[in-house]
Amino acid sequence: MAGLARLLNGTTVVSARISSTDFDYGALRTNSFDVLDGDVFICIKGGKNDGHDFICIAHERGAGLIICERVTDYLSEHTELDYVLVENSRLAAANMWNELCGRPSDKLTLVAVTGTNGKTSTTYFLREIFKAAGYKTGIVGTVKCLVGDETEIISEAPDSHVNSMTTPAPERLYPELAHMVDEGVEIVFIEASSHSLSQYRLDPLHFAVGIFTNLTPEHLDYHGTMDDYFNAKKRLLDLCRVAVVNADDKYFSSLIPLKRLPMVSYSLLGENGTEYGADADFIARNQCCMIDGGISYDLCEQGGDYHITCPISGEFTISNTLAAISAARLFRIKPDVIASALADCPQVPGRMERVDSPKPIDFEVYIDYAHTPDALEKAMLALKPHKRPGGRLCVLFGCGGDRDKSKRPLMGAAATSIADFTLITGDNSRSENPRSIICDILRGIDKTAEYKVIERRDDAIRYMISQARSGDVILLAGKGHEDYEIDSNGKHPFSEKDIVYKAIENIKLK
C-alpha cells in the first residue's frame, strides 16, 4: 500500500504507535472478519456495533495496523500491534479510500442531490439533460450505478446491506468513482443521503453544485429530531461551490439568507409560496398535470420563458425537473436542449412507473418508491385523476421494519383519507414482526374507510389484481425499484412486476 501519510491526508491524527515506517500495509477493512494478513482495520462505531470491540478479532486475523478513535485496553496490552489514533474514524475511512483511488473527484465534475424525496428522479432528469448536451454521465444512487448507458454493480455481495444504501459506503463509492474516471465519464450525479452526510462519506469530494429538494419527516429513528435531520442535510453546503435550493420548502428556504455560498432558488408556488418564492431564479407557471399522464409548465427565468413537458406524472415531477433545470442552466446548457431532453425522458425505474400489461386490461397499475407519508400522499394525489368513471384509486403499502416507527400511523392516515381502497401489507420487515408493523399502521387509519390487511406482500398484490375493477388505478407503494424483500431470515428475491404479470395472466384463466 502507498505511504500511510498520504492515505491519511485530510485526517486529524491525534497520536500513533508505528513500529516501522517502511511497512507495506494491505487492504482497508471495516469488518474485522474480512481482515487478512497485513490489512488495515478501521474501527467504525455504528448504531449496533462498535469496531473498537472487534480489534482482537482483527489482530488474530493478521491486521497490520488499527485506525481508531480511542486506545482500548486491548491495544494497551498488545504493544506489538500498530495503531493510529484519529479524531474521526469515519472521515479517516473516506479520506483513505479517496487517496487510495487517486482522488477521483479531482478528475470529475460532481453534482449532489439531497432531500427526503425526489433525489433519484432529479438525478435521472439531470442525466438526460446532460446526455443531450453531449456529456458522458454517471449516476450513483438508490436504484443503480450508471456509467453512460451501462449499469455498474457497486457491490458483488448480493446480500450486502451496501447494495441498498442510497449513498454507498466509502469502500464501494470511491472505487466506482475511480472506474468512472477510467471510463471517460465527465460529470457524475450523486444522491447524497442524510446518513452519508452525517457519517462523512462524502467529505473528501468536491461538488460543483449541491441540490436541495425538500425535507419531510424521515429517518427520525436515526437522527432523532427534524432539526438534526436538517442539519445533516445542511452539511452539503460545506462540500459544494453553488447550492440549488427549493424556495418553497420551509426548511431549505431558510438557507437562502445565510449567504454562505452562491445560491440559486426555484419555486413552484411563486408569490403564493414562502417569502422567497416570488423572487426565485426559476419559477414554474401555468402548471398542468395531464390526466393521460405527464406534466407541462412554463419555466420563467431571467432573460426569458420557455415551455417544459415531461411524460412522467405528478406535481413532484414539476418540482424535480425544475431542480434539474436550475442546475443545468448553471452549466449554460441551452433551454431548447433541456426542453427536448425532458420531453423524451424515459421512465425512471420505480418512480411512478406504469406497469406494461402482458395482455389488454381495463385498469392501470403503477409502482412507486413512496415510503414516507408525504411521498405516499403526493403519489396518490398524482394518480387520482387517472381513474376512469366507476373506477377507484387503490393503494397497497407497508412500512419497513427497524426504521422510524412514528411515520407508520401517519401513512395509514394518508392512505385511507385519499384512496378509495387501501390494502395494508408487509414491506421489508427485517428483524421486526410484520404483524407489529401492521398494527402500528392501523393506529392511524380512518376506520370508516374501505381497507383490508394481507400480511404477505405477494399475496396482497395477487389479491389486488384479482379484485381490480374496470377504470381502477392501482398503486403499489414502498418498494419501487427494489427487487428483493428483507425479513428476519435475510434478503430474498422479490419482483413486484413479475407478481403483477403472473396475476394478470391468471385473470385470463377465470
C-alpha positions as CSV (number, residue, x, y, z in Angstrom):
1,M,0.0,0.0,0.0
2,A,1.1,3.5,-0.7
3,G,2.5,5.7,2.1
4,L,0.4,5.9,5.2
5,A,0.9,9.6,5.5
6,R,-0.6,10.1,2.0
7,L,-3.6,7.9,2.8
8,L,-4.3,9.9,6.0
9,N,-4.3,13.2,4.1
10,G,-7.1,15.4,5.4
11,T,-7.5,13.3,8.6
12,T,-6.7,14.7,12.0
13,V,-4.3,12.3,13.7
14,V,-4.1,12.6,17.5
15,S,-1.3,10.1,18.1
16,A,0.2,7.0,16.7
17,R,2.2,3.9,17.6
18,I,4.0,2.8,14.4
19,S,6.8,0.2,14.7
20,S,8.1,0.7,11.1
21,T,7.5,3.5,8.6
22,D,8.6,1.1,5.8
23,F,5.8,-1.5,6.4
24,D,3.7,-2.1,3.4
25,Y,0.1,-2.3,4.7
26,G,-2.6,-4.4,3.0
27,A,-6.2,-3.7,2.2
28,L,-8.5,-1.3,4.1
29,R,-11.2,-3.2,6.1
30,T,-14.1,-2.1,8.3
31,N,-15.3,-5.6,9.0
32,S,-13.0,-7.5,11.4
33,F,-14.0,-10.8,9.9
34,D,-12.7,-9.7,6.4
35,V,-9.2,-8.9,7.7
36,L,-6.3,-10.8,6.1
37,D,-2.6,-10.7,6.9
38,G,-1.2,-7.1,6.9
39,D,-4.6,-5.4,6.4
40,V,-5.6,-2.1,7.9
41,F,-8.6,-2.4,10.2
42,I,-10.6,0.9,10.6
43,C,-12.8,0.9,13.8
44,I,-16.2,2.3,12.9
45,K,-18.7,2.9,15.7
46,G,-22.2,2.1,14.3
47,G,-25.7,2.1,15.8
48,K,-25.5,-1.6,17.0
49,N,-21.8,-2.5,17.0
50,D,-18.5,-0.7,17.7
51,G,-15.5,-1.7,15.7
52,H,-13.3,-1.0,18.7
53,D,-14.8,-4.0,20.3
54,F,-13.5,-6.2,17.5
55,I,-9.9,-5.2,17.4
56,C,-9.0,-8.5,19.0
57,I,-10.5,-10.4,16.0
58,A,-8.8,-8.2,13.5
59,H,-5.5,-8.8,15.3
60,E,-6.0,-12.6,15.4
61,R,-6.7,-12.5,11.7
62,G,-3.4,-10.7,11.0
63,A,-4.2,-7.0,10.9
64,G,-1.1,-4.9,10.5
65,L,-2.5,-1.6,11.6
66,I,-5.5,-0.3,13.5
67,I,-7.2,3.1,12.8
68,C,-9.2,4.0,15.9
69,E,-10.8,6.9,17.8
70,R,-9.7,5.6,21.3
71,V,-6.9,3.5,22.6
72,T,-8.7,0.4,24.0
73,D,-7.4,-1.9,26.8
74,Y,-6.6,-4.5,24.1
75,L,-4.3,-2.0,22.3
76,S,-2.6,-1.1,25.5
77,E,-1.9,-4.7,26.3
78,H,-0.8,-5.7,22.8
79,T,2.1,-3.3,22.3
80,E,3.2,-5.2,19.1
81,L,0.0,-4.0,17.3
82,D,0.5,-0.7,15.5
83,Y,-2.3,1.9,15.6
84,V,-3.1,5.4,14.5
85,L,-5.5,7.4,16.8
86,V,-7.6,9.7,14.8
87,E,-10.3,12.3,15.6
88,N,-12.9,10.7,13.4
89,S,-12.5,7.2,12.0
90,R,-15.4,7.5,9.6
91,L,-13.8,10.5,8.0
92,A,-10.5,8.7,8.0
93,A,-12.1,5.8,6.1
94,A,-13.5,8.2,3.5
95,N,-10.2,10.0,3.1
96,M,-8.1,6.8,2.9
97,W,-10.3,5.3,0.2
98,N,-10.3,8.6,-1.7
99,E,-6.5,8.7,-1.7
100,L,-6.2,5.0,-2.5
101,C,-8.4,5.5,-5.5
102,G,-6.4,8.5,-6.8
103,R,-8.7,11.3,-5.7
104,P,-11.3,10.8,-8.4
105,S,-13.2,14.0,-7.7
106,D,-10.2,15.9,-8.9
107,K,-10.9,14.5,-12.4
108,L,-14.7,14.6,-12.4
109,T,-17.4,17.2,-12.1
110,L,-19.7,16.2,-9.3
111,V,-23.3,17.2,-8.6
112,A,-25.0,16.1,-5.4
113,V,-28.8,15.9,-4.8
114,T,-30.1,15.7,-1.3
115,G,-33.6,15.9,0.3
116,T,-36.2,13.5,1.6
117,N,-38.0,12.9,-1.7
118,G,-37.0,13.4,-5.4
119,K,-33.3,12.5,-5.2
120,T,-33.5,9.7,-7.7
121,S,-35.8,11.3,-10.2
122,T,-33.8,14.5,-10.1
123,T,-30.5,12.7,-10.9
124,Y,-32.2,10.9,-13.8
125,F,-33.5,14.1,-15.2
126,L,-30.1,15.6,-14.9
127,R,-28.6,12.6,-16.7
128,E,-31.0,13.0,-19.6
129,I,-30.3,16.7,-19.9
130,F,-26.5,16.4,-19.8
131,K,-26.5,13.4,-22.2
132,A,-28.5,15.6,-24.7
133,A,-25.8,18.3,-24.2
134,G,-23.1,15.9,-25.2
135,Y,-21.6,14.9,-21.8
136,K,-20.7,11.4,-20.8
137,T,-22.5,11.0,-17.5
138,G,-22.5,8.8,-14.4
139,I,-25.1,8.2,-11.6
140,V,-24.5,6.9,-8.1
141,G,-27.8,6.4,-6.2
142,T,-30.6,4.3,-4.9
143,V,-31.6,2.4,-8.0
144,K,-28.3,1.6,-9.6
145,C,-24.9,2.9,-10.6
146,L,-24.7,4.0,-14.2
147,V,-21.7,4.7,-16.4
148,G,-23.1,6.3,-19.5
149,D,-25.9,3.9,-20.5
150,E,-24.4,0.9,-18.8
151,T,-25.4,-0.4,-15.4
152,E,-22.5,-0.9,-12.9
153,I,-22.7,-3.1,-9.9
154,I,-21.1,-1.5,-6.9
155,S,-21.2,-4.5,-4.6
156,E,-20.6,-8.0,-5.6
157,A,-22.3,-9.4,-2.5
158,P,-26.0,-9.9,-3.3
159,D,-27.0,-10.0,0.4
160,S,-24.9,-7.0,1.3
161,H,-26.6,-4.0,3.0
162,V,-24.3,-1.9,0.9
163,N,-26.5,-2.7,-2.1
164,S,-29.5,-1.0,-0.5
165,M,-27.7,2.2,0.6
166,T,-28.7,5.4,-1.2
167,T,-25.1,6.6,-1.0
168,P,-22.6,3.7,-0.9
169,A,-20.0,3.2,1.8
170,P,-16.5,4.5,1.0
171,E,-15.1,1.1,0.1
172,R,-17.7,0.9,-2.7
173,L,-18.1,4.6,-3.6
174,Y,-14.5,5.6,-4.3
175,P,-13.5,2.6,-6.4
176,E,-16.6,3.2,-8.5
177,L,-15.8,6.9,-9.0
178,A,-12.3,5.9,-10.0
179,H,-13.8,3.4,-12.5
180,M,-15.9,6.3,-13.9
181,V,-12.7,8.3,-14.4
182,D,-11.2,5.4,-16.3
183,E,-14.3,5.1,-18.5
184,G,-14.1,8.7,-19.5
185,V,-17.1,10.0,-17.5
186,E,-17.2,13.8,-17.3
187,I,-20.0,14.5,-14.8
188,V,-21.5,12.4,-12.0
189,F,-24.8,12.9,-10.3
190,I,-24.7,11.5,-6.7
191,E,-27.7,11.0,-4.4
192,A,-26.5,12.4,-1.0
193,S,-28.4,10.7,1.8
194,S,-28.6,12.3,5.3
195,H,-26.8,9.2,6.6
196,S,-23.9,9.6,4.2
197,L,-23.6,13.3,5.1
198,S,-23.7,12.8,8.8
199,Q,-21.2,9.9,8.5
200,Y,-18.7,11.9,6.5
201,R,-18.7,9.5,3.5
202,L,-18.7,12.4,1.0
203,D,-16.4,14.8,2.8
204,P,-13.3,14.2,0.5
205,L,-15.4,15.1,-2.6
206,H,-15.8,18.5,-4.2
207,F,-19.2,19.2,-5.6
208,A,-19.7,21.8,-8.3
209,V,-23.4,22.0,-7.4
210,G,-25.5,20.8,-4.4
211,I,-29.2,20.5,-4.9
212,F,-31.7,20.6,-2.0
213,T,-35.1,19.2,-3.0
214,N,-37.3,19.1,0.2
215,L,-37.5,17.9,3.7
216,T,-40.3,16.0,5.4
217,P,-40.2,13.6,8.4
218,E,-38.0,10.5,7.6
219,H,-35.1,8.7,9.3
220,L,-36.0,10.1,12.7
221,D,-35.1,6.7,14.2
222,Y,-31.5,7.6,13.3
223,H,-31.4,11.4,13.5
224,G,-33.8,11.9,16.5
225,T,-35.3,15.3,15.6
226,M,-36.2,17.2,12.4
227,D,-33.6,19.8,13.3
228,D,-30.9,17.2,13.5
229,Y,-32.1,15.7,10.2
230,F,-32.0,19.1,8.6
231,N,-28.5,19.8,10.0
232,A,-27.3,16.6,8.4
233,K,-28.6,17.6,5.0
234,K,-27.2,21.1,5.5
235,R,-23.7,19.7,5.7
236,L,-23.7,19.5,1.9
237,L,-23.3,23.3,2.0
238,D,-19.7,22.8,3.2
239,L,-19.0,20.4,0.3
240,C,-20.3,22.3,-2.8
241,R,-19.5,25.6,-4.6
242,V,-23.1,26.5,-5.5
243,A,-26.4,25.5,-3.9
244,V,-29.6,25.0,-5.8
245,V,-32.5,25.4,-3.2
246,N,-36.2,24.8,-3.3
247,A,-37.6,28.2,-2.1
248,D,-41.0,26.6,-1.4
249,D,-39.7,24.3,1.3
250,K,-39.9,25.8,4.8
251,Y,-36.6,24.2,5.8
252,F,-34.4,24.8,2.8
253,S,-35.8,28.3,2.2
254,S,-34.1,29.2,5.5
255,L,-30.8,28.5,3.8
256,I,-31.2,31.4,1.3
257,P,-30.5,34.3,3.7
258,L,-27.4,32.5,5.1
259,K,-25.3,33.6,2.1
260,R,-22.6,31.0,3.0
261,L,-22.1,30.4,-0.8
262,P,-23.7,31.4,-4.0
263,M,-27.3,30.1,-4.2
264,V,-29.9,29.6,-6.9
265,S,-33.5,29.1,-6.0
266,Y,-36.5,27.6,-7.7
267,S,-40.2,27.7,-7.0
268,L,-43.5,26.1,-8.0
269,L,-45.6,28.4,-5.9
270,G,-44.0,31.8,-6.7
271,E,-45.7,34.6,-4.8
272,N,-48.1,32.1,-3.2
273,G,-45.2,30.2,-1.5
274,T,-42.7,31.3,1.1
275,E,-41.3,34.8,1.2
276,Y,-38.6,33.7,-1.2
277,G,-40.8,32.1,-3.8
278,A,-41.7,35.2,-5.7
279,D,-38.0,36.2,-6.1
280,A,-36.8,32.7,-7.1
281,D,-34.4,32.5,-10.0
282,F,-36.5,29.8,-11.7
283,I,-40.3,29.7,-11.4
284,A,-42.8,27.3,-12.9
285,R,-46.1,28.9,-14.1
286,N,-49.2,27.6,-15.9
287,Q,-48.6,24.1,-14.4
288,C,-50.6,21.2,-15.8
289,C,-50.7,17.6,-14.6
290,M,-52.3,15.9,-17.6
291,I,-54.9,13.1,-17.0
292,D,-53.4,10.9,-19.7
293,G,-50.0,11.2,-18.0
294,G,-47.2,13.7,-17.9
295,I,-46.8,17.3,-16.9
296,S,-46.2,20.7,-18.6
297,Y,-45.4,24.2,-17.4
298,D,-43.8,27.5,-18.5
299,L,-40.4,28.0,-16.9
300,C,-39.7,31.6,-16.1
301,E,-36.1,32.7,-15.6
302,Q,-34.2,35.9,-16.0
303,G,-33.8,36.5,-19.7
304,G,-36.8,34.6,-21.0
305,D,-39.5,31.9,-20.6
306,Y,-39.8,28.6,-22.3
307,H,-42.2,25.6,-22.2
308,I,-41.4,22.3,-20.5
309,T,-43.1,19.0,-20.9
310,C,-42.3,15.6,-19.4
311,P,-44.1,12.2,-19.8
312,I,-43.9,11.3,-16.1
313,S,-46.9,12.1,-14.0
314,G,-47.2,14.1,-10.8
315,E,-46.7,17.6,-9.4
316,F,-43.5,16.3,-7.9
317,T,-42.2,15.8,-11.4
318,I,-42.6,19.5,-11.9
319,S,-40.6,20.1,-8.8
320,N,-37.9,17.6,-9.7
321,T,-37.5,18.8,-13.3
322,L,-37.3,22.3,-12.1
323,A,-34.5,21.4,-9.7
324,A,-32.6,19.7,-12.6
325,I,-33.2,22.6,-14.9
326,S,-31.9,25.1,-12.4
327,A,-28.6,23.1,-12.1
328,A,-28.3,22.6,-15.8
329,R,-28.6,26.3,-16.5
330,L,-25.6,26.9,-14.3
331,F,-23.6,24.9,-16.8
332,R,-25.1,27.1,-19.6
333,I,-27.0,24.2,-21.2
334,K,-29.4,25.8,-23.7
335,P,-33.2,25.9,-23.0
336,D,-34.0,24.0,-26.2
337,V,-31.7,21.2,-25.3
338,I,-33.2,21.0,-21.8
339,A,-36.8,21.0,-23.1
340,S,-36.1,18.4,-25.8
341,A,-34.4,16.0,-23.3
342,L,-37.2,16.2,-20.7
343,A,-39.9,15.8,-23.4
344,D,-38.3,12.5,-24.4
345,C,-37.3,11.4,-20.9
346,P,-37.6,7.7,-20.3
347,Q,-39.3,6.2,-17.3
348,V,-37.4,6.5,-14.0
349,P,-37.3,2.9,-12.5
350,G,-39.7,2.5,-9.7
351,R,-40.8,6.1,-9.7
352,M,-44.4,6.5,-10.7
353,E,-43.7,3.6,-13.1
354,R,-46.6,2.3,-15.1
355,V,-46.6,-1.5,-15.5
356,D,-47.0,-2.6,-19.1
357,S,-49.6,-5.4,-19.0
358,P,-48.8,-8.7,-20.8
359,K,-52.4,-8.6,-22.1
360,P,-55.1,-6.0,-22.5
361,I,-56.7,-4.9,-19.2
362,D,-59.1,-2.2,-18.2
363,F,-57.2,-0.9,-15.2
364,E,-53.8,0.6,-14.6
365,V,-51.0,-0.5,-12.3
366,Y,-48.2,1.8,-11.0
367,I,-45.2,1.1,-8.9
368,D,-43.6,3.9,-6.8
369,Y,-41.0,4.1,-4.1
370,A,-43.2,6.3,-1.9
371,H,-42.3,5.2,1.6
372,T,-43.0,8.4,3.6
373,P,-46.3,10.0,4.5
374,D,-45.6,13.0,2.3
375,A,-44.4,10.9,-0.7
376,L,-47.4,8.5,-0.4
377,E,-49.8,11.4,-0.3
378,K,-48.3,13.0,-3.3
379,A,-48.2,9.8,-5.3
380,M,-51.9,9.1,-4.6
381,L,-52.9,12.7,-5.5
382,A,-51.0,12.4,-8.7
383,L,-52.8,9.2,-9.7
384,K,-56.3,10.0,-8.5
385,P,-57.2,11.9,-11.7
386,H,-56.3,8.9,-13.8
387,K,-59.1,6.7,-12.6
388,R,-62.0,6.5,-15.1
389,P,-65.7,6.8,-14.3
390,G,-66.7,3.9,-12.0
391,G,-63.1,3.2,-11.1
392,R,-61.2,3.5,-7.8
393,L,-57.9,4.6,-6.6
394,C,-56.5,1.5,-4.8
395,V,-53.3,1.7,-2.9
396,L,-51.2,-1.1,-1.4
397,F,-48.4,-0.3,1.0
398,G,-46.5,-1.3,4.1
399,C,-43.7,0.1,6.3
400,G,-40.2,-1.1,6.8
401,G,-39.0,-2.8,9.9
402,D,-36.2,-1.5,12.1
403,R,-36.9,2.0,10.8
404,D,-38.8,5.1,12.0
405,K,-42.0,3.9,13.7
406,S,-43.5,7.4,14.0
407,K,-44.4,7.5,10.3
408,R,-46.4,4.3,10.3
409,P,-49.8,5.6,11.6
410,L,-49.3,8.8,9.5
411,M,-49.0,6.7,6.4
412,G,-52.1,4.8,7.4
413,A,-54.0,8.0,7.8
414,A,-52.8,9.4,4.5
415,A,-53.7,6.3,2.6
416,T,-57.2,5.9,4.0
417,S,-58.0,9.6,3.6
418,I,-57.2,9.7,-0.1
419,A,-57.6,6.2,-1.6
420,D,-60.9,4.5,-2.3
421,F,-59.5,1.2,-1.2
422,T,-56.4,0.6,0.9
423,L,-54.5,-2.7,1.3
424,I,-52.1,-2.8,4.2
425,T,-49.3,-5.4,3.9
426,G,-45.6,-6.1,4.6
427,D,-42.5,-4.3,3.3
428,N,-39.0,-5.3,4.3
429,S,-40.0,-6.2,7.9
430,R,-36.3,-7.0,8.7
431,S,-36.0,-8.2,12.3
432,E,-39.4,-6.9,13.4
433,N,-42.6,-9.0,13.4
434,P,-44.5,-7.8,10.4
435,R,-47.8,-8.0,12.3
436,S,-46.5,-5.5,14.8
437,I,-45.6,-3.1,12.0
438,I,-49.1,-3.5,10.5
439,C,-50.6,-2.8,14.0
440,D,-48.7,0.5,14.1
441,I,-50.1,1.4,10.7
442,L,-53.6,0.5,11.7
443,R,-53.5,3.0,14.6
444,G,-53.7,5.8,12.1
445,I,-56.3,4.6,9.6
446,D,-59.7,6.0,9.1
447,K,-61.9,3.2,10.4
448,T,-64.8,4.2,8.2
449,A,-62.6,3.8,5.0
450,E,-62.6,0.7,2.9
451,Y,-59.4,-1.3,3.7
452,K,-58.0,-4.8,4.1
453,V,-55.0,-6.4,5.7
454,I,-53.0,-9.1,4.0
455,E,-49.7,-9.8,5.7
456,R,-47.7,-11.3,2.8
457,R,-46.9,-8.8,0.1
458,D,-47.1,-11.2,-2.8
459,D,-50.5,-12.5,-1.6
460,A,-51.6,-8.8,-1.3
461,I,-50.6,-8.0,-4.8
462,R,-52.3,-11.0,-6.2
463,Y,-55.5,-10.1,-4.3
464,M,-55.4,-6.5,-5.5
465,I,-55.0,-7.6,-9.2
466,S,-57.7,-10.2,-8.9
467,Q,-60.2,-7.8,-7.4
468,A,-59.5,-4.9,-9.8
469,R,-62.5,-3.2,-11.5
470,S,-62.8,-1.5,-14.8
471,G,-61.3,2.0,-14.6
472,D,-59.3,1.3,-11.4
473,V,-55.8,2.8,-10.8
474,I,-53.7,0.6,-8.6
475,L,-50.6,2.0,-6.7
476,L,-48.1,-0.4,-5.3
477,A,-46.2,1.9,-3.0
478,G,-43.0,1.5,-1.0
479,K,-40.7,-0.8,-2.9
480,G,-40.3,1.0,-6.2
481,H,-37.1,-0.3,-7.9
482,E,-36.3,-2.9,-5.3
483,D,-36.1,-6.5,-6.5
484,Y,-35.8,-8.0,-3.1
485,E,-37.6,-8.5,0.2
486,I,-35.9,-8.4,3.6
487,D,-37.3,-10.3,6.6
488,S,-35.9,-12.0,9.7
489,N,-34.4,-14.7,7.6
490,G,-32.4,-12.3,5.4
491,K,-32.7,-10.9,1.8
492,H,-34.8,-12.8,-0.8
493,P,-35.5,-12.1,-4.5
494,F,-38.9,-10.3,-4.9
495,S,-40.1,-8.7,-8.1
496,E,-43.4,-6.8,-7.9
497,K,-43.5,-6.6,-11.7
498,D,-43.3,-10.4,-12.0
499,I,-46.0,-10.9,-9.5
500,V,-48.3,-8.4,-11.3
501,Y,-47.6,-10.0,-14.7
502,K,-48.5,-13.5,-13.4
503,A,-51.6,-12.2,-11.6
504,I,-52.8,-10.5,-14.7
505,E,-52.2,-13.7,-16.7
506,N,-54.3,-15.6,-14.2
507,I,-57.2,-13.3,-14.8
508,K,-57.5,-14.9,-18.2
509,L,-58.0,-18.3,-16.7
510,K,-61.2,-17.4,-14.8
